[in-house]
Amino acid sequence: MPRILIIGASRGIGLELARQYRADQWEVVGTARDDAGLAKLSALGAKTLKLDATHADAPATLEKGLVKLDLDAAIFCAGVYGPRTQKIEPPEEREFDQVMRTNVLAAMRLLPVAAPAVARSKGKLAVISSRMASIGTRSAPTGWLYRASKAALNSVLKDLSLVLGPQGVTCVTFHPGWVKTDMGGAGADIDVATSAAGIRTTLAGVTSSQNGAFLNYDGTVIPW
Ligand SMILES: NC(=O)c1ccc[n+]([C@@H]2O[C@H](COP(=O)([O-])OP(=O)(O)OC[C@H]3O[C@@H](n4cnc5c(N)ncnc54)[C@H](OP(=O)(O)O)[C@@H]3O)[C@@H](O)[C@H]2O)c1
């Protein structure tokens, strides 16, 4: 049975990915930071890890949870949007810290822990970024703190791909679509099922030649 780690799987896209991988007979190790999230994952038959991605003890918790487990895939999905700014409005330090710690620091701490388990399977490693990270396609500064954090997350993924690619791991960063979740809102373009299905199909199909790519959920390339 193939095995996947999903970091940030208590709701939204992460939970739907867990649901679909379970339905497809994968073993899922899903993380959540509260009991309600853990219960949703357990109900799907997933193994659970209680972990707040921003806590200093999170890497040790993950390492313990992954002992002797090889991973065919790992997806870093945890994320926060932060202030919904329209213009160039300086963030408060508290807001900056929460967004950068969740979207960037947590990935920099947790993905190196998961990487050896993925490398043992020559598997796939993905982060859920956003099209809003793209500098090449940018035409408005909406949510500029979120954009900056996801651009930094893309940089993190690229560096991981340089190290892990030669070890047989294919690393990609995804835009999941504009998705109807707590973050995306009811007016978003697509539902979680469509987003997760697209991410799963694309991830299953990526080859080593695409290592380090920035991809839409449907597999099309997004400019950096
Ligand atoms: N929805 C969209 O349109 C869209 C578009 C582009 C990119 N994305 C990205 O897709 C990913 C999933 O978003 P979503 O739409 O599913 O959002 P969501 O419904 O708001 O879910 C966010 C997830 O991140 C988790 N999370 C946040 N902070 C965390 C922390 N410190 N430690 C562990 N988990 C944490 C949440 O856990 P809790 O339940 O504990 O809060 C939750 O599982 C995010 O990275 C987001 O930036 C979403």
The ligand as a MOL file (V3000), in Angstrom:
LIG
                    3D

  0  0  0     0  0            999 V3000
M  V30 BEGIN CTAB
M  V30 COUNTS 48 52 0 0 0
M  V30 BEGIN ATOM
M  V30 1 N -8.3590 27.8830 -1.0300 0
M  V30 2 C -7.7110 28.4900 -2.0150 0
M  V30 3 O -8.3060 29.0770 -2.9360 0
M  V30 4 C -6.1990 28.4200 -2.0650 0
M  V30 5 C -5.5760 29.0290 -3.1700 0
M  V30 6 C -4.1980 28.9680 -3.2460 0
M  V30 7 C -3.4670 28.3130 -2.2590 0
M  V30 8 N -4.1140 27.7510 -1.1930 0 CHG=1
M  V30 9 C -3.2830 27.0710 -0.1940 0
M  V30 10 O -3.7570 25.7430 0.0090 0
M  V30 11 C -3.4350 25.3200 1.3430 0
M  V30 12 C -4.7000 24.8020 2.0030 0
M  V30 13 O -5.6230 25.8880 2.0460 0
M  V30 14 P -7.1840 25.7010 2.2800 0
M  V30 15 O -7.8640 26.5050 1.2440 0
M  V30 16 O -7.5250 24.2810 2.4780 0 CHG=-1
M  V30 17 O -7.2930 26.5290 3.6430 0
M  V30 18 P -8.0620 26.2750 5.0060 0
M  V30 19 O -9.3620 25.5940 4.7480 0
M  V30 20 O -8.0320 27.5970 5.6790 0
M  V30 21 O -7.0900 25.2160 5.7610 0
M  V30 22 C -5.8320 25.6030 6.1830 0
M  V30 23 C -5.1490 24.3910 6.7640 0
M  V30 24 O -3.8460 24.7700 7.2410 0
M  V30 25 C -3.7400 24.3480 8.5910 0
M  V30 26 N -2.8420 25.1700 9.3760 0
M  V30 27 C -2.8030 26.5020 9.4950 0
M  V30 28 N -1.8820 26.8730 10.3880 0
M  V30 29 C -1.3200 25.7250 10.8430 0
M  V30 30 C -0.3020 25.4240 11.7750 0
M  V30 31 N 0.3380 26.3860 12.4540 0
M  V30 32 N 0.0130 24.1330 11.9990 0
M  V30 33 C -0.6260 23.1470 11.3400 0
M  V30 34 N -1.6000 23.3540 10.4540 0
M  V30 35 C -1.9380 24.6380 10.2070 0
M  V30 36 C -5.1680 24.4470 9.1370 0
M  V30 37 O -5.2530 23.7470 10.3540 0
M  V30 38 P -6.3050 24.2230 11.5230 0
M  V30 39 O -7.6190 23.5710 11.1890 0
M  V30 40 O -5.6870 23.7010 12.7670 0
M  V30 41 O -6.3830 25.7200 11.4920 0
M  V30 42 C -5.9170 23.8180 7.9760 0
M  V30 43 O -5.8130 22.4150 7.9780 0
M  V30 44 C -2.8430 26.5420 2.0460 0
M  V30 45 O -1.4450 26.4400 2.0620 0
M  V30 46 C -3.2960 27.7020 1.1690 0
M  V30 47 O -2.4170 28.8020 1.2580 0
M  V30 48 C -5.4650 27.7890 -1.0720 0
M  V30 END ATOM
M  V30 BEGIN BOND
M  V30 1 1 1 2
M  V30 2 2 2 3
M  V30 3 1 2 4
M  V30 4 1 4 5
M  V30 5 2 4 48
M  V30 6 2 5 6
M  V30 7 1 6 7
M  V30 8 2 7 8
M  V30 9 1 8 9
M  V30 10 1 8 48
M  V30 11 1 9 10
M  V30 12 1 9 46
M  V30 13 1 10 11
M  V30 14 1 11 12
M  V30 15 1 11 44
M  V30 16 1 12 13
M  V30 17 1 13 14
M  V30 18 2 14 15
M  V30 19 1 14 16
M  V30 20 1 14 17
M  V30 21 1 17 18
M  V30 22 2 18 19
M  V30 23 1 18 20
M  V30 24 1 18 21
M  V30 25 1 21 22
M  V30 26 1 22 23
M  V30 27 1 23 24
M  V30 28 1 23 42
M  V30 29 1 24 25
M  V30 30 1 25 26
M  V30 31 1 25 36
M  V30 32 1 26 27
M  V30 33 1 26 35
M  V30 34 2 27 28
M  V30 35 1 28 29
M  V30 36 1 29 30
M  V30 37 2 29 35
M  V30 38 1 30 31
M  V30 39 2 30 32
M  V30 40 1 32 33
M  V30 41 2 33 34
M  V30 42 1 34 35
M  V30 43 1 36 37
M  V30 44 1 36 42
M  V30 45 1 37 38
M  V30 46 2 38 39
M  V30 47 1 38 40
M  V30 48 1 38 41
M  V30 49 1 42 43
M  V30 50 1 44 45
M  V30 51 1 44 46
M  V30 52 1 46 47
M  V30 END BOND
M  V30 END CTAB
M  END
